[in-house]
Amino acid sequence: MFKKAIIALSIAAVSAASAVAQAQPVDDYKKVEFFAGYSNGQVDTGVDSGNSAVDFFRDRANFNGVNVSGVYNVSRYIGIKGDMSATFNKERFSGTFPGPNGDITIGGENKNSLYNFVGGVQVKDNSKEGVFKPFGHVMAGLGHFRTKIGDYTCAGIDCPTFLPSSETFTENGFSAIIGGGIDFRVSNRFQIRAIQVDYNPVRVEGTTLNNLRLGAGIVF
């Protein structure tokens, strides 16, 4: 009798544990995700030559760099997101000016960078099932511009004997990221971010620069 009672109690305990487990919510979505990838910035130069798509890109400088982000998903569809991107551009310039004994040509190099430090909300189906994972996000924070001018050159009889080594200028302002993209799930751990397209306005010194940010990479 005692042995049968122990067996009965064991069966009852297993059944109770199974019922409790079934009553608990099942995490059927990813709680956390990280993104790392390439970022291309189409940065507003302040020139407005027209309204066509060609004009839009022609009026912007091409920046290249990286973008990383992290998301904590508070539900299957909503996540709290932090995002940082750093893109860079380098170009040479020159100008010719009249001098007492002929023209003087002065040249140099601009090294430009744009950083975005933003946070906000991401909307995405974070289910562990399915392949096609479109997403959208809205974020705001700090935009930081930096320009270093250096590597000066001069050609002409009246060139100055001294040229400055370099000069650095910085500006900070409000930055926003509004956009989204498409991820493709390749496993429970990895997704491919095929494309990300963001409108990236940055407000500095009373002027809004209407930038575009493009990207692709790996989500894990």
VENUR-V355377 format. One record per residue. N is the residue number from 1. SS is DSSP state (H for helix, E for strand, L for the rest). OMEGA is omega as a letter, one per 20 degrees, with the letter a starting at -180 (NA if undefined). D_CENTER is the distance of its C-alpha to the mean C-alpha in whole Angstrom. Layout:
n	ss	omega	d_center
N	SS	OMEGA	D_CENTER
N	SS	OMEGA	D_CENTER
This chain:
n	ss	omega	d_center
1	L	a	70
2	H	a	68
3	H	r	66
4	H	r	65
5	H	r	64
6	H	r	61
7	H	a	60
8	H	r	60
9	H	r	58
10	H	r	56
11	H	r	55
12	H	r	55
13	H	r	52
14	H	r	50
15	H	a	50
16	H	r	49
17	H	r	46
18	H	a	45
19	H	r	45
20	H	r	43
21	H	r	40
22	H	a	40
23	H	a	40
24	L	r	37
25	L	a	34
26	L	r	32
27	L	a	28
28	L	r	27
29	E	r	24
30	L	r	21
31	L	a	21
32	E	r	18
33	E	r	15
34	E	r	12
35	E	r	9
36	E	a	9
37	E	a	9
38	E	r	9
39	E	r	6
40	E	r	9
41	E	r	9
42	E	a	12
43	E	a	13
44	E	r	16
45	L	a	20
46	L	r	22
47	L	r	24
48	L	a	25
49	L	a	27
50	L	a	27
51	L	a	26
52	L	r	25
53	H	r	22
54	H	r	24
55	H	a	24
56	H	a	20
57	H	r	19
58	H	a	22
59	L	a	21
60	E	r	18
61	E	a	17
62	E	r	15
63	E	r	12
64	E	a	11
65	E	a	9
66	E	r	7
67	E	r	4
68	E	r	6
69	E	r	7
70	E	a	11
71	E	r	13
72	E	a	17
73	E	r	18
74	L	r	21
75	L	a	23
76	L	a	23
77	L	a	20
78	E	r	19
79	E	r	16
80	E	a	15
81	E	r	11
82	E	a	10
83	E	r	6
84	E	r	5
85	E	r	4
86	E	a	8
87	E	a	9
88	E	a	13
89	E	r	16
90	E	r	20
91	E	r	23
92	E	r	26
93	E	r	28
94	E	r	32
95	E	a	35
96	E	a	39
97	E	r	41
98	E	r	45
99	E	a	47
100	L	a	50
101	L	a	51
102	E	a	48
103	E	r	45
104	E	r	42
105	E	a	39
106	E	r	36
107	E	r	33
108	E	a	30
109	E	r	26
110	E	r	23
111	E	a	20
112	E	r	17
113	E	r	14
114	E	r	11
115	E	r	9
116	E	r	7
117	E	a	9
118	E	r	9
119	E	a	11
120	E	a	13
121	E	r	14
122	E	r	13
123	E	a	16
124	E	r	17
125	L	a	20
126	L	r	20
127	E	r	23
128	L	r	24
129	L	r	26
130	L	a	25
131	L	a	23
132	E	a	21
133	E	r	18
134	E	a	16
135	E	r	14
136	E	r	13
137	E	r	11
138	E	a	12
139	E	r	10
140	E	a	12
141	E	a	12
142	E	r	12
143	E	a	12
144	E	r	13
145	E	r	15
146	E	r	17
147	E	r	20
148	E	a	22
149	E	a	25
150	E	a	28
151	E	a	30
152	E	r	32
153	E	r	35
154	E	r	38
155	E	a	41
156	L	a	44
157	L	a	48
158	L	r	47
159	L	r	43
160	L	a	43
161	L	a	44
162	L	r	41
163	L	a	37
164	L	a	34
165	L	r	32
166	E	r	29
167	E	a	27
168	E	r	24
169	E	r	23
170	E	r	20
171	E	r	19
172	E	r	17
173	E	r	16
174	E	r	15
175	E	r	12
176	E	r	11
177	E	a	8
178	E	a	11
179	E	a	11
180	E	a	11
181	E	a	12
182	E	r	14
183	E	r	15
184	E	a	18
185	E	r	20
186	L	r	22
187	L	r	23
188	L	a	23
189	L	a	21
190	L	r	19
191	E	r	17
192	E	r	15
193	E	a	12
194	E	a	14
195	E	r	12
196	E	a	9
197	E	a	10
198	E	r	8
199	E	a	11
200	E	r	9
201	E	r	13
202	E	a	14
203	E	r	17
204	E	r	19
205	L	r	23
206	L	a	24
207	E	r	22
208	E	r	19
209	E	a	16
210	E	a	15
211	E	r	12
212	E	r	11
213	E	r	7
214	E	a	8
215	E	r	7
216	E	r	10
217	E	a	11
218	E	r	13
219	E	a	13
220	L	NA	16
